[in-house]
Structure formats: structure tokens, C-alpha cells
Amino acid sequence: MSIRRLPEQLVNRIAAGEVVERPASALKELVENAIDAGATRIAVVLAEGGLVRIEVADDGCGMAPADMALALERHATSKLPDEAIENVTTMGFRGEALPSIASVARLTLESRVRGAEGWARTVDNGVLLREAPAALPPGTRVVVEQLFGRVPARRKFLRSARAEYAACLDAVRRLAMARPDIAFSLEHDGRRALSVSAGEDRPGRVAALTDRALADNAVSIDLARDGHVLGGVASIPTYNRGVADHQYLFVNGRPVRDRLLMGAIRGAYAEMLPRDRHAVVALFLDVPPDQVDVNVHPAKTEVRFRDPALVRGLIVSGLRRALDEAGHRSVQRPADSALAMWQAEPLAQRDTADAMVGGSAAASGLHALPAGVGEGLFARSVHDRRPAFLAPPPAARAEPAWQPPPQTAAHPLGVARGQVAKTYIVAEAEDGLVLVDQHAAHERLVLERMRAALAGGRVASQALLIPEVVELDEPGCDRLEARGEELAELGLLLERFGPTAMLVRATPALLGQANPAGLVTDLADELAAFDQALSLRERLDAVAGTMACHGSVRAGRILSVAEMNALLREMEATPHSGQCNHGRPTWVKLAHGDIEKLFGRK
């Protein structure tokens, strides 16, 4: 076959395949054009997730009729004043977005320069239909209708209107986050979904577009090194999410999804977060133009750094420094009101003989000393010049566990002897010492109970006395509403409560006193990440795992000896109890020989 020159319309369609993957791609290009035009207000209107209509209006500089005609030609742009493409400072510069969109949709471009008349051009799938004067305020309005309407091969690969709307909302959210000096609004099917005003500071804009609670649970990032400047906000480790979708990264004002930057964030939080939890961050990296290549991807979502080690080090050190300076906030310091309730215990007004002989200490036997009590008694005796035994016995109890170690064959995890750091159960087995992570172990037990109940038909629900309202973004509510029947099978009963809230009426009975807000928020995140890729059975398993995590015994909870032994016995009878739902071990054993080696006896 001989080589031939492709028709202009086909060339535009090929370019559209690179630039316009879905409605969100087209919307991103149009909003970036509005930003580059110097707009202070950008209004977006969508119909059916952008599948039917996308409208972007701005109050920027506008275009003259001749410039409008050039804007609809390939490789025509006002964003490259010379051939130094590496020094580009605008959002877009390829000059392919408008003609590419116009080749696969009906596009109407209306624009007006201040002090001049407005003009409009309509192109339908690459064919100019009309051009005429138009009445509009200074600025530009672009309307895209029936995207891929005449390209069925592309149209059939688009997702549902809800899914496409979620992608459009995310695209606008990221661009609005990058430019707090611009007011943004987004309307979907006649309902306002996003609205932020101009002039907000960066932390305020990030919190407004993610979660208002982030403002009280985040630290500010501010670090410069070798011409590279890093700013933004990052959540303290205790404020985290179940997926990494809430990490927003920007390079020279452009939203990007870069593996290097994502890896740097994981490295900075490596010792502070479990592997299945992710920080909420919005990082803004400003790099000299000659130190970064922004032209490695048609949609400009990927970048390449000249010195990636410098960039990674900047992010890791910037995050760690901010988190270190936050001090106690990174470990959820108790509220001052709670700390104020702790008071020094007054000295007993009784004689020494009563304290030593007739006191409750001699009657009740051995007591456990809470951490810090011994030091407090010593300090009091020094200052008061009185013996420490004048104080009453510590207000603590030690439960007896006199049972002999059970037979290994019947009870390999032994009998509970105590609890360390309110997290680990210490048990004595016939052949050694067993340490159990109470949260990880109970998480697996709850999951296996839910699986057994699900295999029997349906997980029992426990109705809430007062239904709880959980606020989410609209796409998150859409996902939960779409999976309402599946969640009901697992005992979670939800109802839609307006555009951005869900009403929790019942939770799985197996979870006990679960936190409905945290559970529903994490489920929305899980569905966003895995909903389309998993089968129904896999989805139910994934959701059950998330529920089990919320319904399990938390680290930091004090367990009685009876509760600890009950947990050990159930572990012995439950399949897969050697690891939690995330693959971590639930228990380890030190054999007698190992203990003897530690003390040099062997």
C-alpha cells in the first residue's frame, strides 16, 4: 500500500483520541483555556455527566473573530510566543484541544473582546455550520454537545453518566485547587455541585474542595531548595483515608498524577500510617521550567524531572519536617478538657499501721501499678518528706488467671496472662509465649463471621435508634446509592439524604458499636477505587473486609482476662486467623528455646 496524506478531518479525529478520552478530558482542556485567558470567574454546566452537554463560560480576555477561526485549526496557539517550548508557563500550549473536540462533537465557540462585538462559530464533527454575531458579556463561552455522538466505536467505551460526572467533578476540583485566585462553579443537571469564591488562601481552598475537617487536621508545607519550592497542606497521620484518591499533586500549577511524587508521599508517611491507609495531601511544587518536561503526555498529566532525587528528597523532608513540628497533633493528643479531669490523689488521713496492716492492700493481695504511679509516689515522698506508704493503694485491679497452661494440641494459643500497650495480648502456651495483635486478630474474626452469615443468606442488621447523617461528595453518594442492595445484604441500610449526604438506618449487627460515619466514608472510597474492576462476589468480600475493620476491637482498648481468652479460643477455631484482612500477621510465638536464648541459657 502506498503512503498517502490523511484528510484533515481524520487527522483531527486521531488527535482527539490522544487529547479527548472522555468528557472530563474535554472539560479539562476547556477550563485550562479559560485560566490561560486570564479569567477571574469560570462557570461550568454539565448535562448527563458531560455526555450530552458541556458548557464552560469565563470572563477572560476573549477572542476576535479572526482568532476564533485560528483557534479551531490544529497547531495554532497563542501560548507559545517563541520556539522555546521548554519555557512555557501556560496550562496548555499544543493548540489541538478545540479542533480535536470539534471533530468528534458539535462545538459552539462564542467570544467577545472588551470594547468589541461578540462573535460565534459552530462546528459539527469537523464541518463549519455557521458563524454570526453573538450577544454575550466580555469573555468566552464554549458549548460541546453529543461528544462522540457520531463515533460509536468511542462512544460505547464511555462509562455511565454518573461515572463520567464524577470524573468531570474531579477534574474541575483539581484545577480549582490550583488557582484559589479564581472563582469556580459547577452545575450538573440543574443542580449546583461546586462553588468556591476567589481570594481564598490555599489551605482554605483545599479544605473547601475536599473536607472542611481537613483545616483542623492538617499541617502547612513550606520548603525551598535549589530553586524548587514546595507548598501545600498535608493531613496529620491520624486523619487518613482508605484509598490514595485524596492526594492532589501540582507541578507549576498543573494537576499531575506522577509516580515519583506519589512514592515520595508514601515514603514520608511510611512509619506513621498502616499500609492500607493514605494521607490526604495537596502539594504544590514550583520548579524552574528548564528543570521539568511537561510535554511527555498529550494531556499533560505526567511530567519528567531533570533531577528526580532532588524532588523526592524535597517532598519527603518537607512533609516530615511539618509533621515533626506538629508534635503531639500527629498522635491525637487528648483534649485539654479531658486532661483537666486528671487530679493528684490526696494523701490518706490515716495512720501507718492501718495502711500497712489493716488497709485494703493487704486484704486484696497484689495490685497492678499503672504506668507513672511509682514515679509520682516517689516525687511526693521527696517533696512532702513523708514515706510513700502513707498514700492509699493504687486504684487498679489485677484479675487472677490461675488456670494451668492448656494442652497444646487443644489450645495452641494458650491462656491469656496480660495485655501490653493496650494492643497486644500476652498468652502462655505449653510450648512458649504467644503475642497477639488484638485489632488484627479480631478484624479477621469479624470478617469470617460476616462471610459465614452472607453464605447463609444475609447478614443481620442492627437498627440505629437515631439514624445518622453522613456527608460525602455527590459521586460518593451516587456510588453508595447504586450499591444499596449489595450493602443491604451485608446488613448496612442506607438512604439518600439530599445530593451530598447519606442516611444510615442500620449497621451490621456483627459490628456492634461501629462508627457509621467512618464506615460509610471508607466504603465510598473503596467503591471509587474498585467498583468497576471487581465482580459482585469480590465486591462483597472487599466491602465486608472494610466493615470488619471498623467493627473490630481497636488497639488501645483494655480487655479483661475473660475477653482475651475468648478471643484466643475463637482464633483457634476460625480459618485464616493467622493473618488479618490486609495480610499482616495476627500472632507470633516465642518458643521456650527462643526465650532461653534471649537470656543466655542456651
Secondary structure, DSSP 8 states (H G I E B T S, - for coil): -------HHHHHHHHHHHH-SSHHHHHHHHHHHHHHTT-SEEEEEEEGGGTSEEEEEE-S----HHHHHHHTSTT--SS-SSS-GGG--SS--SS-HHHHHHTSSEEEEEEE-TTS-EEEEEEETTEEEEEEEE---SEEEEEEESTTTT-HHHHTTS--HHHHHHHHHHHHHHHHHH-TTSEEEEEETTEEEEEE-TT--HHHHHHHHS-GGGGGSEEEEEEEETTEEEEEEEE-TTSEESSGGGEEEEETTEEE--HHHHHHHHHHTTTTS-TT-EE-EEEEEE--GGGEE--SSTTS---EES-HHHHHHHHHHHHHHHHHHHGGGGGT---HHHHTT--------S-HHIIIIISHHHHH------TTHHHHHHHHHHHHTS-GGGS---S------------TTT-TT-EEEEEETTTEEEEEETTEEEEEEHHHHHHHHHHHHHHHHHHTT---EEEEEEEEEEE--HHHHHHHHHTHHHHHHTT-EEEE-STTEEEEEEEEGGG-S--HHHHHHHHHHHHHHHTTTS-HHHHHHHHHHHHHHHHS--TT----HHHHHHHHHHHHHSTTTTB-TTS-BSEEEEEHHHHHHHTT--
